[in-house]
Amino acid sequence: MFKNQFWFHLLGILIVLIWGTTFVNSKVLLLHGLQAHEIFVIRFVLAYICIWFISPRKLLADSWRDELYFLVLGMTGGSLYFITENTAVRIDYVNNVSFIVCTAPLLTTILAILFIKDVKATRPLITGSILALVGVALVVFNGQFVLKLNPLGDLLASSAALCWAIYSIQMRSITRRYGSVFITRKVFFYGVLTSIPIFIVKPWHFPMSGFWAYPVWTNLVFLGIIASFACFALWTVVNKRIGALSASNYIYLNPISTVVASALFLDEPMTLIAYVGSALILLGVYVSNK
């Protein structure tokens, strides 16, 4: 089965590695004055514009129940996920947030075992998840084992991880009834729509002239067109072809590209501990998906 779907597994790995670099893109934008919710809205609006040209002109789902499904997908995979994660990064220690968010595949597995009848807690699944989680901890802390408590930040990061787990489980159902492009367009739309209320509390403040800065527009284009438009659409296909659990397990690979990108573009060191952790992540993902 794995051999027949090799290219979809490979695509899932590539998408997650791209998503891992987005922490660096977001950090650059935050340093240039953009707020977390401003970054999210811009990237999803760009993605929505792009996908509109290839999406069916069908506006609504087949039923109001399915439309509600898309609303929840837009929140859990869009607005709630990104805003809670980025807000946590702003007020909490980055190590804490990175580690907590990367528990999303484990939460996905737990939810699947609890609520999906044909998913069983097999030994390889549990063993692989634990190995990958240990690897994530090693990569994220990168040789600096300093864990400090920040209850609000940790709670927000946990909320982000739970959002992605719910998003992954819901994808399992919705991909059976709709095409990947239509699903992705709905996620972008409801992601933007449900993020609007935050601007009432935290109004837009970034000046329009700031978008002409090379680091700003290049990172926004990457986040909107590559990391959101292309990757979200392809991720829906991957979920449909290899299943929510297998796809979700690749999220463990996220910290690998994050650490590498940080070393290349932010001059943050890559230690031996991080290399060991990367190897454990790869082994854990292999065992889980075996």
C-alpha positions as CSV (number, residue, x, y, z in Angstrom):
1,M,0.0,0.0,0.0
2,F,2.8,2.4,0.9
3,K,4.6,1.7,-2.4
4,N,1.5,2.5,-4.4
5,Q,1.2,5.8,-2.6
6,F,4.9,6.6,-2.4
7,W,4.6,10.0,-4.2
8,F,1.8,11.2,-2.0
9,H,3.9,10.4,1.1
10,L,6.8,12.2,-0.4
11,L,4.5,15.2,-1.2
12,G,3.3,15.2,2.4
13,I,6.9,15.3,3.6
14,L,7.8,18.2,1.2
15,I,4.8,20.2,2.4
16,V,5.6,19.8,6.0
17,L,9.2,20.8,5.4
18,I,8.0,24.0,3.7
19,W,5.7,24.7,6.6
20,G,8.6,24.3,9.0
21,T,10.4,27.2,7.3
22,T,7.4,29.5,7.7
23,F,8.3,30.2,11.4
24,V,11.4,32.0,10.0
25,N,9.3,33.9,7.5
26,S,6.8,35.0,10.2
27,K,9.6,36.0,12.5
28,V,11.1,38.3,9.8
29,L,7.7,39.9,9.3
30,L,7.1,40.4,13.0
31,L,10.5,42.0,13.3
32,H,9.5,44.4,10.5
33,G,6.4,45.6,12.4
34,L,3.5,43.3,11.2
35,Q,1.3,41.8,13.9
36,A,0.4,38.1,13.9
37,H,-3.2,38.5,12.8
38,E,-2.2,40.9,10.0
39,I,0.3,38.3,8.7
40,F,-2.4,35.6,8.8
41,V,-5.0,37.7,7.0
42,I,-2.6,38.8,4.2
43,R,-1.4,35.3,3.5
44,F,-4.9,33.8,3.4
45,V,-6.3,36.6,1.2
46,L,-3.4,36.1,-1.2
47,A,-4.1,32.4,-1.2
48,Y,-7.8,32.9,-1.7
49,I,-7.2,35.1,-4.7
50,C,-4.9,32.5,-6.3
51,I,-7.2,29.6,-5.7
52,W,-10.3,31.4,-7.0
53,F,-8.9,31.2,-10.6
54,I,-8.7,27.4,-10.5
55,S,-11.6,26.6,-8.2
56,P,-15.1,25.6,-9.4
57,R,-17.5,28.6,-9.4
58,K,-19.7,26.7,-7.0
59,L,-20.2,28.9,-3.9
60,L,-21.9,26.8,-1.3
61,A,-21.6,23.2,-0.1
62,D,-24.2,20.6,-0.8
63,S,-25.9,21.1,2.6
64,W,-25.9,23.6,5.5
65,R,-24.3,20.9,7.6
66,D,-21.4,20.6,5.3
67,E,-21.1,24.4,5.2
68,L,-20.8,24.4,8.9
69,Y,-18.1,21.8,8.5
70,F,-16.2,24.2,6.3
71,L,-16.6,27.0,8.8
72,V,-15.1,24.8,11.5
73,L,-12.3,23.8,9.2
74,G,-11.6,27.5,8.4
75,M,-11.3,28.2,12.1
76,T,-9.3,25.1,13.2
77,G,-6.9,25.0,10.2
78,G,-6.9,28.8,9.7
79,S,-7.8,31.6,12.0
80,L,-7.8,29.9,15.4
81,Y,-4.7,27.8,14.7
82,F,-2.4,30.6,13.3
83,I,-3.5,33.4,15.7
84,T,-3.2,31.3,18.8
85,E,0.1,29.9,17.7
86,N,1.6,33.3,16.8
87,T,0.2,35.0,19.9
88,A,1.8,32.2,22.0
89,V,5.1,32.9,20.3
90,R,4.8,36.6,21.1
91,I,4.2,36.1,24.9
92,D,5.8,32.7,25.6
93,Y,9.1,31.0,25.2
94,V,9.6,29.8,21.6
95,N,10.9,26.4,22.8
96,N,7.7,25.8,24.8
97,V,5.5,26.8,21.9
98,S,7.3,24.8,19.3
99,F,7.3,21.6,21.4
100,I,3.6,21.9,22.4
101,V,2.4,22.7,18.9
102,C,4.2,19.6,17.6
103,T,2.1,17.4,19.8
104,A,-0.7,17.9,17.2
105,P,-0.1,14.5,15.5
106,L,-0.2,12.7,18.9
107,L,-3.5,14.5,19.7
108,T,-4.8,13.6,16.2
109,T,-4.0,9.9,17.0
110,I,-5.8,10.1,20.3
111,L,-8.9,11.7,18.8
112,A,-8.9,9.2,16.0
113,I,-8.7,6.2,18.4
114,L,-11.5,7.7,20.5
115,F,-13.9,8.7,17.8
116,I,-13.1,6.7,14.7
117,K,-14.1,3.0,14.8
118,D,-11.6,1.6,12.3
119,V,-8.6,3.2,13.9
120,K,-6.8,1.0,16.5
121,A,-4.0,1.8,18.9
122,T,-1.3,-0.5,17.4
123,R,2.1,-0.9,18.8
124,P,4.0,0.7,15.8
125,L,1.7,3.7,15.9
126,I,2.3,4.3,19.6
127,T,6.0,3.5,19.4
128,G,6.5,5.7,16.4
129,S,4.6,8.6,17.9
130,I,6.7,8.5,21.1
131,L,10.0,8.3,19.2
132,A,9.0,11.2,17.0
133,L,7.8,13.3,20.0
134,V,11.2,12.7,21.8
135,G,12.9,13.7,18.6
136,V,10.8,16.9,18.4
137,A,11.8,17.8,21.9
138,L,15.5,17.3,21.1
139,V,15.3,19.4,17.9
140,V,13.3,22.2,19.4
141,F,15.4,22.6,22.5
142,N,18.5,22.2,20.3
143,G,20.8,21.4,23.3
144,Q,19.4,24.0,25.6
145,F,17.1,22.2,28.0
146,V,15.4,25.2,29.6
147,L,11.7,24.8,30.1
148,K,10.0,27.6,31.8
149,L,6.3,27.9,32.6
150,N,4.1,30.5,31.1
151,P,0.5,29.3,31.7
152,L,-1.3,31.6,29.2
153,G,1.3,31.0,26.4
154,D,1.4,27.3,27.0
155,L,-2.4,27.2,27.0
156,L,-2.5,29.1,23.6
157,A,0.1,26.7,22.1
158,S,-1.9,23.7,23.3
159,S,-5.1,25.2,21.8
160,A,-3.2,25.5,18.4
161,A,-2.2,21.9,18.6
162,L,-5.7,20.8,19.4
163,C,-7.1,22.9,16.5
164,W,-4.8,21.2,14.0
165,A,-5.8,17.8,15.4
166,I,-9.5,18.6,15.0
167,Y,-8.8,19.9,11.5
168,S,-7.0,16.7,10.5
169,I,-9.8,14.5,11.8
170,Q,-12.5,16.6,10.0
171,M,-10.5,16.4,6.8
172,R,-10.9,12.6,6.8
173,S,-14.7,13.0,6.4
174,I,-15.0,16.0,4.1
175,T,-12.5,14.8,1.5
176,R,-14.7,11.9,0.7
177,R,-17.4,14.3,-0.6
178,Y,-15.6,17.3,-2.1
179,G,-12.7,18.1,-4.3
180,S,-9.4,19.3,-2.8
181,V,-9.5,22.7,-4.5
182,F,-13.1,23.5,-3.4
183,I,-12.2,22.4,0.2
184,T,-9.1,24.6,0.3
185,R,-10.9,27.6,-1.1
186,K,-13.6,27.3,1.6
187,V,-10.9,26.9,4.3
188,F,-9.3,30.2,3.1
189,F,-12.6,32.0,3.0
190,Y,-13.8,31.0,6.5
191,G,-10.3,31.5,7.9
192,V,-10.3,35.1,6.8
193,L,-13.9,35.6,7.8
194,T,-13.5,34.3,11.3
195,S,-10.4,36.4,11.9
196,I,-12.1,39.7,11.3
197,P,-13.4,40.1,14.9
198,I,-9.9,40.3,16.3
199,F,-9.4,43.6,14.4
200,I,-12.0,45.2,16.6
201,V,-9.8,44.6,19.6
202,K,-6.5,45.0,17.8
203,P,-6.9,47.4,14.8
204,W,-4.7,47.3,11.7
205,H,-1.6,49.5,12.3
206,F,1.0,48.5,9.7
207,P,1.6,51.3,7.2
208,M,1.0,50.6,3.5
209,S,4.4,52.0,2.6
210,G,5.9,49.2,4.6
211,F,4.9,46.6,2.0
212,W,7.5,48.0,-0.4
213,A,10.3,46.8,1.8
214,Y,11.9,43.7,0.1
215,P,11.9,41.4,3.2
216,V,8.2,42.2,3.7
217,W,6.7,41.6,0.3
218,T,8.9,38.6,-0.5
219,N,8.1,36.8,2.7
220,L,4.4,37.6,2.4
221,V,4.4,36.2,-1.2
222,F,6.0,33.0,0.0
223,L,3.6,32.6,2.9
224,G,0.5,33.4,0.8
225,I,1.3,31.7,-2.5
226,I,3.6,28.8,-1.7
227,A,3.0,27.9,2.0
228,S,-0.8,28.6,1.9
229,F,-2.2,28.4,-1.6
230,A,-0.1,25.6,-3.0
231,C,0.6,23.7,0.2
232,F,-2.9,23.7,1.7
233,A,-4.4,22.5,-1.6
234,L,-1.8,19.7,-2.0
235,W,-2.2,18.8,1.7
236,T,-5.9,18.2,1.2
237,V,-5.0,15.8,-1.6
238,V,-2.4,14.1,0.6
239,N,-5.0,13.7,3.4
240,K,-7.4,12.1,0.9
241,R,-4.9,9.7,-0.6
242,I,-2.9,8.4,2.4
243,G,-5.3,9.2,5.3
244,A,-5.5,11.8,8.1
245,L,-3.3,9.8,10.6
246,S,-0.4,9.1,8.1
247,A,-0.5,12.7,6.9
248,S,-0.6,14.1,10.4
249,N,2.4,12.1,11.5
250,Y,4.5,14.0,9.1
251,I,4.0,17.2,11.1
252,Y,6.7,15.8,13.4
253,L,9.1,16.7,10.6
254,N,8.3,20.4,11.0
255,P,11.0,21.3,13.5
256,I,13.8,19.8,11.3
257,S,13.3,22.4,8.5
258,T,12.6,25.1,11.2
259,V,16.0,24.5,12.8
260,V,17.8,24.3,9.5
261,A,16.2,27.5,8.1
262,S,16.9,29.3,11.4
263,A,20.6,28.3,11.1
264,L,20.8,29.5,7.5
265,F,18.8,32.7,7.7
266,L,18.8,33.7,11.4
267,D,22.3,32.5,12.3
268,E,20.9,30.2,15.1
269,P,23.2,27.2,15.8
270,M,22.4,23.6,14.9
271,T,23.9,21.3,17.6
272,L,24.6,17.6,17.8
273,I,21.5,17.2,19.9
274,A,19.4,18.6,17.1
275,Y,20.9,16.1,14.6
276,V,20.1,13.2,17.0
277,G,16.6,14.5,17.4
278,S,16.1,14.8,13.6
279,A,17.1,11.1,13.3
280,L,14.6,10.1,16.0
281,I,11.8,12.1,14.2
282,L,12.6,10.3,10.9
283,L,12.6,6.9,12.6
284,G,9.4,7.6,14.5
285,V,7.5,8.8,11.4
286,Y,8.7,5.7,9.5
287,V,7.6,3.3,12.3
288,S,4.2,5.1,12.7
289,N,3.4,5.0,9.0
290,K,4.8,1.5,8.5
